[in-house]
Amino acid sequence: MRPSFFILAILLVLTSCKKSINQAGNVRSAAYFPNAIGNFWKYKVVDSTSNKSVLVDVNIVGNTILPGGQTAKIWTFTYPDHLDTSFAYQIADTFRFVDKDLSVTNAYVIPLQLNTQWRTNPYYVFDSIQVTDNRTYNLNDTNFDNSFLLHRFGYLPNAKWNSIEWFCPKIGMVTKVEKKSFLIANTVFVFYWELIEFNLK
């Protein structure tokens, strides 16, 4: 991962909102990986290309049957100007997220363990996540105990991506910095996600 990406990630963290995470109503999940209907997260998302931030609500709103018969939870990501939908399901020790085209967009092998690594989307040229740290992570004066740092790197012939994510069991993603580069269009996008509120089953 290029040093400039780390520098940008650090700058985004340092310039993010210093207000403490909303403690009213924050409830952790009973499950290691929260995937229950009614779960709710709110994130501040900073787009480095436009230097703008928005609030994104993430909700698990129901069940669905995917083509092939797999039961999955419906996750909605509500932005100020649009709505995205993903589907999450577990097979053995792996949680997978797929989009509307059933392409795998993310995966978690649980329970997370330091120095483990797995393929995310097996149909890409390369797409891998490695667990590189395990400790208490502090975000805006709130401690997230037993959190894991996940490094992801992948590429296709015309695109590449990398990210660093802090994940806390029974809560989910706490922060993420993700960089996507599209080689043909010669464009780069960097987004920073920061948890500000949650209420889980």
Biotite code that builds the C-alpha atoms (Angstrom):
import biotite.structure as struc

atoms = struc.array([
    struc.Atom([0.000, 0.000, 0.000], chain_id="A", res_id=1, res_name="MET", atom_name="CA", element="C"),
    struc.Atom([1.444, 3.348, -1.008], chain_id="A", res_id=2, res_name="ARG", atom_name="CA", element="C"),
    struc.Atom([2.631, 5.701, 1.789], chain_id="A", res_id=3, res_name="PRO", atom_name="CA", element="C"),
    struc.Atom([0.451, 8.529, 0.417], chain_id="A", res_id=4, res_name="SER", atom_name="CA", element="C"),
    struc.Atom([-2.624, 6.428, 1.178], chain_id="A", res_id=5, res_name="PHE", atom_name="CA", element="C"),
    struc.Atom([-1.554, 6.011, 4.808], chain_id="A", res_id=6, res_name="PHE", atom_name="CA", element="C"),
    struc.Atom([-0.867, 9.750, 5.109], chain_id="A", res_id=7, res_name="ILE", atom_name="CA", element="C"),
    struc.Atom([-4.289, 10.584, 3.710], chain_id="A", res_id=8, res_name="LEU", atom_name="CA", element="C"),
    struc.Atom([-5.928, 8.074, 6.041], chain_id="A", res_id=9, res_name="ALA", atom_name="CA", element="C"),
    struc.Atom([-4.206, 9.626, 9.064], chain_id="A", res_id=10, res_name="ILE", atom_name="CA", element="C"),
    struc.Atom([-5.169, 13.157, 7.973], chain_id="A", res_id=11, res_name="LEU", atom_name="CA", element="C"),
    struc.Atom([-8.788, 12.138, 7.547], chain_id="A", res_id=12, res_name="LEU", atom_name="CA", element="C"),
    struc.Atom([-8.854, 10.570, 10.995], chain_id="A", res_id=13, res_name="VAL", atom_name="CA", element="C"),
    struc.Atom([-7.277, 13.630, 12.617], chain_id="A", res_id=14, res_name="LEU", atom_name="CA", element="C"),
    struc.Atom([-9.636, 16.051, 10.882], chain_id="A", res_id=15, res_name="THR", atom_name="CA", element="C"),
    struc.Atom([-12.766, 14.014, 11.562], chain_id="A", res_id=16, res_name="SER", atom_name="CA", element="C"),
    struc.Atom([-15.419, 15.146, 14.007], chain_id="A", res_id=17, res_name="CYS", atom_name="CA", element="C"),
    struc.Atom([-14.112, 15.308, 17.586], chain_id="A", res_id=18, res_name="LYS", atom_name="CA", element="C"),
    struc.Atom([-17.541, 14.952, 19.154], chain_id="A", res_id=19, res_name="LYS", atom_name="CA", element="C"),
    struc.Atom([-17.883, 11.787, 21.249], chain_id="A", res_id=20, res_name="SER", atom_name="CA", element="C"),
    struc.Atom([-19.908, 8.923, 19.828], chain_id="A", res_id=21, res_name="ILE", atom_name="CA", element="C"),
    struc.Atom([-23.564, 9.255, 20.781], chain_id="A", res_id=22, res_name="ASN", atom_name="CA", element="C"),
    struc.Atom([-23.891, 7.105, 23.899], chain_id="A", res_id=23, res_name="GLN", atom_name="CA", element="C"),
    struc.Atom([-27.667, 7.380, 24.212], chain_id="A", res_id=24, res_name="ALA", atom_name="CA", element="C"),
    struc.Atom([-29.216, 4.161, 22.985], chain_id="A", res_id=25, res_name="GLY", atom_name="CA", element="C"),
    struc.Atom([-25.975, 2.530, 21.836], chain_id="A", res_id=26, res_name="ASN", atom_name="CA", element="C"),
    struc.Atom([-26.611, -1.198, 22.293], chain_id="A", res_id=27, res_name="VAL", atom_name="CA", element="C"),
    struc.Atom([-24.207, -3.958, 21.280], chain_id="A", res_id=28, res_name="ARG", atom_name="CA", element="C"),
    struc.Atom([-25.348, -7.086, 19.517], chain_id="A", res_id=29, res_name="SER", atom_name="CA", element="C"),
    struc.Atom([-25.645, -10.477, 21.168], chain_id="A", res_id=30, res_name="ALA", atom_name="CA", element="C"),
    struc.Atom([-24.006, -11.982, 18.061], chain_id="A", res_id=31, res_name="ALA", atom_name="CA", element="C"),
    struc.Atom([-20.311, -11.839, 17.160], chain_id="A", res_id=32, res_name="TYR", atom_name="CA", element="C"),
    struc.Atom([-21.238, -10.535, 13.702], chain_id="A", res_id=33, res_name="PHE", atom_name="CA", element="C"),
    struc.Atom([-24.384, -8.369, 13.914], chain_id="A", res_id=34, res_name="PRO", atom_name="CA", element="C"),
    struc.Atom([-26.792, -9.514, 11.205], chain_id="A", res_id=35, res_name="ASN", atom_name="CA", element="C"),
    struc.Atom([-30.271, -9.228, 12.750], chain_id="A", res_id=36, res_name="ALA", atom_name="CA", element="C"),
    struc.Atom([-33.325, -7.440, 11.400], chain_id="A", res_id=37, res_name="ILE", atom_name="CA", element="C"),
    struc.Atom([-33.685, -4.103, 13.186], chain_id="A", res_id=38, res_name="GLY", atom_name="CA", element="C"),
    struc.Atom([-29.960, -3.432, 13.561], chain_id="A", res_id=39, res_name="ASN", atom_name="CA", element="C"),
    struc.Atom([-28.994, 0.183, 12.927], chain_id="A", res_id=40, res_name="PHE", atom_name="CA", element="C"),
    struc.Atom([-25.722, 2.067, 12.445], chain_id="A", res_id=41, res_name="TRP", atom_name="CA", element="C"),
    struc.Atom([-25.088, 5.704, 11.553], chain_id="A", res_id=42, res_name="LYS", atom_name="CA", element="C"),
    struc.Atom([-21.805, 6.731, 9.918], chain_id="A", res_id=43, res_name="TYR", atom_name="CA", element="C"),
    struc.Atom([-20.155, 9.972, 8.979], chain_id="A", res_id=44, res_name="LYS", atom_name="CA", element="C"),
    struc.Atom([-18.695, 9.480, 5.487], chain_id="A", res_id=45, res_name="VAL", atom_name="CA", element="C"),
    struc.Atom([-16.069, 11.849, 4.094], chain_id="A", res_id=46, res_name="VAL", atom_name="CA", element="C"),
    struc.Atom([-15.417, 11.957, 0.348], chain_id="A", res_id=47, res_name="ASP", atom_name="CA", element="C"),
    struc.Atom([-11.865, 13.225, -0.121], chain_id="A", res_id=48, res_name="SER", atom_name="CA", element="C"),
    struc.Atom([-12.401, 14.064, -3.794], chain_id="A", res_id=49, res_name="THR", atom_name="CA", element="C"),
    struc.Atom([-15.099, 16.633, -2.999], chain_id="A", res_id=50, res_name="SER", atom_name="CA", element="C"),
    struc.Atom([-13.979, 17.334, 0.586], chain_id="A", res_id=51, res_name="ASN", atom_name="CA", element="C"),
    struc.Atom([-17.585, 16.857, 1.694], chain_id="A", res_id=52, res_name="LYS", atom_name="CA", element="C"),
    struc.Atom([-19.098, 14.741, 4.449], chain_id="A", res_id=53, res_name="SER", atom_name="CA", element="C"),
    struc.Atom([-22.539, 13.160, 4.726], chain_id="A", res_id=54, res_name="VAL", atom_name="CA", element="C"),
    struc.Atom([-24.390, 11.012, 7.236], chain_id="A", res_id=55, res_name="LEU", atom_name="CA", element="C"),
    struc.Atom([-25.298, 7.495, 6.121], chain_id="A", res_id=56, res_name="VAL", atom_name="CA", element="C"),
    struc.Atom([-27.863, 5.329, 7.910], chain_id="A", res_id=57, res_name="ASP", atom_name="CA", element="C"),
    struc.Atom([-27.337, 1.570, 7.678], chain_id="A", res_id=58, res_name="VAL", atom_name="CA", element="C"),
    struc.Atom([-30.308, -0.662, 8.509], chain_id="A", res_id=59, res_name="ASN", atom_name="CA", element="C"),
    struc.Atom([-31.070, -4.373, 8.300], chain_id="A", res_id=60, res_name="ILE", atom_name="CA", element="C"),
    struc.Atom([-34.661, -4.347, 7.113], chain_id="A", res_id=61, res_name="VAL", atom_name="CA", element="C"),
    struc.Atom([-35.672, -7.909, 6.248], chain_id="A", res_id=62, res_name="GLY", atom_name="CA", element="C"),
    struc.Atom([-34.961, -11.304, 4.710], chain_id="A", res_id=63, res_name="ASN", atom_name="CA", element="C"),
    struc.Atom([-34.780, -12.329, 1.076], chain_id="A", res_id=64, res_name="THR", atom_name="CA", element="C"),
    struc.Atom([-34.096, -15.467, -0.961], chain_id="A", res_id=65, res_name="ILE", atom_name="CA", element="C"),
    struc.Atom([-31.277, -15.019, -3.457], chain_id="A", res_id=66, res_name="LEU", atom_name="CA", element="C"),
    struc.Atom([-31.187, -16.868, -6.795], chain_id="A", res_id=67, res_name="PRO", atom_name="CA", element="C"),
    struc.Atom([-29.963, -20.347, -5.949], chain_id="A", res_id=68, res_name="GLY", atom_name="CA", element="C"),
    struc.Atom([-31.978, -20.502, -2.742], chain_id="A", res_id=69, res_name="GLY", atom_name="CA", element="C"),
    struc.Atom([-29.628, -18.754, -0.272], chain_id="A", res_id=70, res_name="GLN", atom_name="CA", element="C"),
    struc.Atom([-31.444, -16.855, 2.508], chain_id="A", res_id=71, res_name="THR", atom_name="CA", element="C"),
    struc.Atom([-29.901, -13.430, 3.160], chain_id="A", res_id=72, res_name="ALA", atom_name="CA", element="C"),
    struc.Atom([-30.522, -10.311, 5.222], chain_id="A", res_id=73, res_name="LYS", atom_name="CA", element="C"),
    struc.Atom([-31.302, -7.063, 3.388], chain_id="A", res_id=74, res_name="ILE", atom_name="CA", element="C"),
    struc.Atom([-28.982, -4.176, 4.324], chain_id="A", res_id=75, res_name="TRP", atom_name="CA", element="C"),
    struc.Atom([-29.897, -0.648, 3.218], chain_id="A", res_id=76, res_name="THR", atom_name="CA", element="C"),
    struc.Atom([-27.442, 2.269, 3.063], chain_id="A", res_id=77, res_name="PHE", atom_name="CA", element="C"),
    struc.Atom([-29.383, 5.539, 3.079], chain_id="A", res_id=78, res_name="THR", atom_name="CA", element="C"),
    struc.Atom([-27.412, 8.517, 1.731], chain_id="A", res_id=79, res_name="TYR", atom_name="CA", element="C"),
    struc.Atom([-28.842, 12.044, 1.477], chain_id="A", res_id=80, res_name="PRO", atom_name="CA", element="C"),
    struc.Atom([-29.419, 11.588, -2.265], chain_id="A", res_id=81, res_name="ASP", atom_name="CA", element="C"),
    struc.Atom([-29.750, 7.829, -2.878], chain_id="A", res_id=82, res_name="HIS", atom_name="CA", element="C"),
    struc.Atom([-30.251, 4.375, -1.385], chain_id="A", res_id=83, res_name="LEU", atom_name="CA", element="C"),
    struc.Atom([-27.909, 1.390, -1.822], chain_id="A", res_id=84, res_name="ASP", atom_name="CA", element="C"),
    struc.Atom([-28.821, -2.204, -0.983], chain_id="A", res_id=85, res_name="THR", atom_name="CA", element="C"),
    struc.Atom([-26.632, -5.183, -0.084], chain_id="A", res_id=86, res_name="SER", atom_name="CA", element="C"),
    struc.Atom([-27.415, -8.733, 0.972], chain_id="A", res_id=87, res_name="PHE", atom_name="CA", element="C"),
    struc.Atom([-25.556, -10.561, 3.768], chain_id="A", res_id=88, res_name="ALA", atom_name="CA", element="C"),
    struc.Atom([-25.499, -14.254, 4.613], chain_id="A", res_id=89, res_name="TYR", atom_name="CA", element="C"),
    struc.Atom([-23.329, -16.773, 6.471], chain_id="A", res_id=90, res_name="GLN", atom_name="CA", element="C"),
    struc.Atom([-21.965, -20.066, 5.168], chain_id="A", res_id=91, res_name="ILE", atom_name="CA", element="C"),
    struc.Atom([-19.882, -22.000, 7.719], chain_id="A", res_id=92, res_name="ALA", atom_name="CA", element="C"),
    struc.Atom([-17.500, -19.445, 9.296], chain_id="A", res_id=93, res_name="ASP", atom_name="CA", element="C"),
    struc.Atom([-17.821, -16.796, 6.554], chain_id="A", res_id=94, res_name="THR", atom_name="CA", element="C"),
    struc.Atom([-20.162, -13.827, 6.250], chain_id="A", res_id=95, res_name="PHE", atom_name="CA", element="C"),
    struc.Atom([-20.489, -12.538, 2.707], chain_id="A", res_id=96, res_name="ARG", atom_name="CA", element="C"),
    struc.Atom([-21.979, -9.348, 1.304], chain_id="A", res_id=97, res_name="PHE", atom_name="CA", element="C"),
    struc.Atom([-23.244, -9.360, -2.269], chain_id="A", res_id=98, res_name="VAL", atom_name="CA", element="C"),
    struc.Atom([-24.721, -6.622, -4.422], chain_id="A", res_id=99, res_name="ASP", atom_name="CA", element="C"),
    struc.Atom([-27.811, -6.728, -6.638], chain_id="A", res_id=100, res_name="LYS", atom_name="CA", element="C"),
    struc.Atom([-25.757, -8.527, -9.324], chain_id="A", res_id=101, res_name="ASP", atom_name="CA", element="C"),
    struc.Atom([-24.747, -11.139, -6.698], chain_id="A", res_id=102, res_name="LEU", atom_name="CA", element="C"),
    struc.Atom([-21.098, -10.105, -6.905], chain_id="A", res_id=103, res_name="SER", atom_name="CA", element="C"),
    struc.Atom([-19.289, -10.511, -3.565], chain_id="A", res_id=104, res_name="VAL", atom_name="CA", element="C"),
    struc.Atom([-18.427, -7.052, -2.225], chain_id="A", res_id=105, res_name="THR", atom_name="CA", element="C"),
    struc.Atom([-17.026, -8.006, 1.189], chain_id="A", res_id=106, res_name="ASN", atom_name="CA", element="C"),
    struc.Atom([-16.417, -11.020, 3.420], chain_id="A", res_id=107, res_name="ALA", atom_name="CA", element="C"),
    struc.Atom([-15.532, -11.709, 7.064], chain_id="A", res_id=108, res_name="TYR", atom_name="CA", element="C"),
    struc.Atom([-14.181, -15.017, 8.394], chain_id="A", res_id=109, res_name="VAL", atom_name="CA", element="C"),
    struc.Atom([-15.262, -15.233, 12.036], chain_id="A", res_id=110, res_name="ILE", atom_name="CA", element="C"),
    struc.Atom([-14.186, -15.306, 14.731], chain_id="A", res_id=111, res_name="PRO", atom_name="CA", element="C"),
    struc.Atom([-11.486, -12.911, 13.568], chain_id="A", res_id=112, res_name="LEU", atom_name="CA", element="C"),
    struc.Atom([-7.939, -13.931, 14.454], chain_id="A", res_id=113, res_name="GLN", atom_name="CA", element="C"),
    struc.Atom([-4.687, -12.012, 14.168], chain_id="A", res_id=114, res_name="LEU", atom_name="CA", element="C"),
    struc.Atom([-2.575, -12.780, 11.058], chain_id="A", res_id=115, res_name="ASN", atom_name="CA", element="C"),
    struc.Atom([-5.309, -14.728, 9.264], chain_id="A", res_id=116, res_name="THR", atom_name="CA", element="C"),
    struc.Atom([-6.050, -13.998, 5.609], chain_id="A", res_id=117, res_name="GLN", atom_name="CA", element="C"),
    struc.Atom([-8.801, -14.901, 3.125], chain_id="A", res_id=118, res_name="TRP", atom_name="CA", element="C"),
    struc.Atom([-9.967, -14.240, -0.417], chain_id="A", res_id=119, res_name="ARG", atom_name="CA", element="C"),
    struc.Atom([-12.925, -11.883, -0.690], chain_id="A", res_id=120, res_name="THR", atom_name="CA", element="C"),
    struc.Atom([-14.192, -12.310, -4.252], chain_id="A", res_id=121, res_name="ASN", atom_name="CA", element="C"),
    struc.Atom([-12.718, -15.463, -5.848], chain_id="A", res_id=122, res_name="PRO", atom_name="CA", element="C"),
    struc.Atom([-13.695, -14.302, -9.353], chain_id="A", res_id=123, res_name="TYR", atom_name="CA", element="C"),
    struc.Atom([-11.463, -11.216, -9.274], chain_id="A", res_id=124, res_name="TYR", atom_name="CA", element="C"),
    struc.Atom([-7.825, -11.370, -10.371], chain_id="A", res_id=125, res_name="VAL", atom_name="CA", element="C"),
    struc.Atom([-6.921, -10.779, -6.732], chain_id="A", res_id=126, res_name="PHE", atom_name="CA", element="C"),
    struc.Atom([-8.937, -9.670, -3.692], chain_id="A", res_id=127, res_name="ASP", atom_name="CA", element="C"),
    struc.Atom([-7.696, -10.486, -0.199], chain_id="A", res_id=128, res_name="SER", atom_name="CA", element="C"),
    struc.Atom([-8.207, -9.383, 3.420], chain_id="A", res_id=129, res_name="ILE", atom_name="CA", element="C"),
    struc.Atom([-5.615, -9.841, 6.172], chain_id="A", res_id=130, res_name="GLN", atom_name="CA", element="C"),
    struc.Atom([-6.048, -9.279, 9.923], chain_id="A", res_id=131, res_name="VAL", atom_name="CA", element="C"),
    struc.Atom([-2.999, -7.234, 10.981], chain_id="A", res_id=132, res_name="THR", atom_name="CA", element="C"),
    struc.Atom([-3.774, -5.954, 14.503], chain_id="A", res_id=133, res_name="ASP", atom_name="CA", element="C"),
    struc.Atom([-5.958, -6.788, 17.521], chain_id="A", res_id=134, res_name="ASN", atom_name="CA", element="C"),
    struc.Atom([-6.343, -4.300, 20.375], chain_id="A", res_id=135, res_name="ARG", atom_name="CA", element="C"),
    struc.Atom([-8.590, -1.687, 21.939], chain_id="A", res_id=136, res_name="THR", atom_name="CA", element="C"),
    struc.Atom([-9.375, 0.969, 19.347], chain_id="A", res_id=137, res_name="TYR", atom_name="CA", element="C"),
    struc.Atom([-10.268, 4.485, 20.511], chain_id="A", res_id=138, res_name="ASN", atom_name="CA", element="C"),
    struc.Atom([-12.549, 6.645, 18.400], chain_id="A", res_id=139, res_name="LEU", atom_name="CA", element="C"),
    struc.Atom([-13.581, 10.085, 19.645], chain_id="A", res_id=140, res_name="ASN", atom_name="CA", element="C"),
    struc.Atom([-13.037, 9.205, 23.321], chain_id="A", res_id=141, res_name="ASP", atom_name="CA", element="C"),
    struc.Atom([-14.887, 5.891, 23.037], chain_id="A", res_id=142, res_name="THR", atom_name="CA", element="C"),
    struc.Atom([-13.026, 2.589, 23.477], chain_id="A", res_id=143, res_name="ASN", atom_name="CA", element="C"),
    struc.Atom([-13.891, -0.396, 21.304], chain_id="A", res_id=144, res_name="PHE", atom_name="CA", element="C"),
    struc.Atom([-12.321, -3.378, 23.072], chain_id="A", res_id=145, res_name="ASP", atom_name="CA", element="C"),
    struc.Atom([-10.918, -6.381, 21.206], chain_id="A", res_id=146, res_name="ASN", atom_name="CA", element="C"),
    struc.Atom([-11.066, -4.661, 17.814], chain_id="A", res_id=147, res_name="SER", atom_name="CA", element="C"),
    struc.Atom([-9.366, -5.987, 14.683], chain_id="A", res_id=148, res_name="PHE", atom_name="CA", element="C"),
    struc.Atom([-7.578, -4.109, 11.909], chain_id="A", res_id=149, res_name="LEU", atom_name="CA", element="C"),
    struc.Atom([-8.403, -5.500, 8.466], chain_id="A", res_id=150, res_name="LEU", atom_name="CA", element="C"),
    struc.Atom([-6.258, -4.665, 5.421], chain_id="A", res_id=151, res_name="HIS", atom_name="CA", element="C"),
    struc.Atom([-7.822, -5.336, 2.034], chain_id="A", res_id=152, res_name="ARG", atom_name="CA", element="C"),
    struc.Atom([-6.134, -5.203, -1.369], chain_id="A", res_id=153, res_name="PHE", atom_name="CA", element="C"),
    struc.Atom([-7.479, -6.214, -4.762], chain_id="A", res_id=154, res_name="GLY", atom_name="CA", element="C"),
    struc.Atom([-7.338, -5.480, -8.452], chain_id="A", res_id=155, res_name="TYR", atom_name="CA", element="C"),
    struc.Atom([-8.851, -6.119, -11.867], chain_id="A", res_id=156, res_name="LEU", atom_name="CA", element="C"),
    struc.Atom([-7.262, -5.319, -15.232], chain_id="A", res_id=157, res_name="PRO", atom_name="CA", element="C"),
    struc.Atom([-8.758, -1.802, -15.135], chain_id="A", res_id=158, res_name="ASN", atom_name="CA", element="C"),
    struc.Atom([-9.137, -1.094, -11.403], chain_id="A", res_id=159, res_name="ALA", atom_name="CA", element="C"),
    struc.Atom([-7.552, -1.593, -8.016], chain_id="A", res_id=160, res_name="LYS", atom_name="CA", element="C"),
    struc.Atom([-8.645, -0.956, -4.438], chain_id="A", res_id=161, res_name="TRP", atom_name="CA", element="C"),
    struc.Atom([-7.310, -1.071, -0.909], chain_id="A", res_id=162, res_name="ASN", atom_name="CA", element="C"),
    struc.Atom([-8.766, -0.309, 2.498], chain_id="A", res_id=163, res_name="SER", atom_name="CA", element="C"),
    struc.Atom([-8.044, -0.311, 6.203], chain_id="A", res_id=164, res_name="ILE", atom_name="CA", element="C"),
    struc.Atom([-10.946, -1.122, 8.524], chain_id="A", res_id=165, res_name="GLU", atom_name="CA", element="C"),
    struc.Atom([-11.347, -1.375, 12.281], chain_id="A", res_id=166, res_name="TRP", atom_name="CA", element="C"),
    struc.Atom([-13.967, -4.003, 13.160], chain_id="A", res_id=167, res_name="PHE", atom_name="CA", element="C"),
    struc.Atom([-15.271, -4.594, 16.685], chain_id="A", res_id=168, res_name="CYS", atom_name="CA", element="C"),
    struc.Atom([-17.084, -7.884, 17.409], chain_id="A", res_id=169, res_name="PRO", atom_name="CA", element="C"),
    struc.Atom([-20.744, -7.429, 18.472], chain_id="A", res_id=170, res_name="LYS", atom_name="CA", element="C"),
    struc.Atom([-20.701, -3.923, 16.941], chain_id="A", res_id=171, res_name="ILE", atom_name="CA", element="C"),
    struc.Atom([-19.342, -4.170, 13.397], chain_id="A", res_id=172, res_name="GLY", atom_name="CA", element="C"),
    struc.Atom([-17.330, -1.701, 11.343], chain_id="A", res_id=173, res_name="MET", atom_name="CA", element="C"),
    struc.Atom([-16.066, 1.218, 13.446], chain_id="A", res_id=174, res_name="VAL", atom_name="CA", element="C"),
    struc.Atom([-13.968, 3.044, 10.848], chain_id="A", res_id=175, res_name="THR", atom_name="CA", element="C"),
    struc.Atom([-12.839, 2.396, 7.306], chain_id="A", res_id=176, res_name="LYS", atom_name="CA", element="C"),
    struc.Atom([-10.622, 4.234, 4.836], chain_id="A", res_id=177, res_name="VAL", atom_name="CA", element="C"),
    struc.Atom([-11.094, 2.912, 1.311], chain_id="A", res_id=178, res_name="GLU", atom_name="CA", element="C"),
    struc.Atom([-9.308, 3.896, -1.875], chain_id="A", res_id=179, res_name="LYS", atom_name="CA", element="C"),
    struc.Atom([-10.518, 2.944, -5.344], chain_id="A", res_id=180, res_name="LYS", atom_name="CA", element="C"),
    struc.Atom([-8.542, 3.634, -8.532], chain_id="A", res_id=181, res_name="SER", atom_name="CA", element="C"),
    struc.Atom([-9.951, 3.249, -12.039], chain_id="A", res_id=182, res_name="PHE", atom_name="CA", element="C"),
    struc.Atom([-7.042, 3.023, -14.451], chain_id="A", res_id=183, res_name="LEU", atom_name="CA", element="C"),
    struc.Atom([-8.827, 3.652, -17.762], chain_id="A", res_id=184, res_name="ILE", atom_name="CA", element="C"),
    struc.Atom([-10.498, 6.846, -16.515], chain_id="A", res_id=185, res_name="ALA", atom_name="CA", element="C"),
    struc.Atom([-7.417, 7.737, -14.437], chain_id="A", res_id=186, res_name="ASN", atom_name="CA", element="C"),
    struc.Atom([-9.591, 8.562, -11.421], chain_id="A", res_id=187, res_name="THR", atom_name="CA", element="C"),
    struc.Atom([-9.062, 7.931, -7.701], chain_id="A", res_id=188, res_name="VAL", atom_name="CA", element="C"),
    struc.Atom([-11.707, 7.959, -4.968], chain_id="A", res_id=189, res_name="PHE", atom_name="CA", element="C"),
    struc.Atom([-10.992, 7.891, -1.229], chain_id="A", res_id=190, res_name="VAL", atom_name="CA", element="C"),
    struc.Atom([-13.734, 7.576, 1.402], chain_id="A", res_id=191, res_name="PHE", atom_name="CA", element="C"),
    struc.Atom([-13.522, 7.641, 5.189], chain_id="A", res_id=192, res_name="TYR", atom_name="CA", element="C"),
    struc.Atom([-16.286, 5.991, 7.263], chain_id="A", res_id=193, res_name="TRP", atom_name="CA", element="C"),
    struc.Atom([-16.654, 6.789, 10.974], chain_id="A", res_id=194, res_name="GLU", atom_name="CA", element="C"),
    struc.Atom([-19.250, 5.256, 13.317], chain_id="A", res_id=195, res_name="LEU", atom_name="CA", element="C"),
    struc.Atom([-21.248, 7.818, 15.285], chain_id="A", res_id=196, res_name="ILE", atom_name="CA", element="C"),
    struc.Atom([-24.252, 5.833, 16.543], chain_id="A", res_id=197, res_name="GLU", atom_name="CA", element="C"),
    struc.Atom([-25.583, 2.257, 16.668], chain_id="A", res_id=198, res_name="PHE", atom_name="CA", element="C"),
    struc.Atom([-28.418, 0.195, 18.115], chain_id="A", res_id=199, res_name="ASN", atom_name="CA", element="C"),
    struc.Atom([-28.212, -3.569, 17.659], chain_id="A", res_id=200, res_name="LEU", atom_name="CA", element="C"),
    struc.Atom([-30.270, -6.640, 18.540], chain_id="A", res_id=201, res_name="LYS", atom_name="CA", element="C"),
])
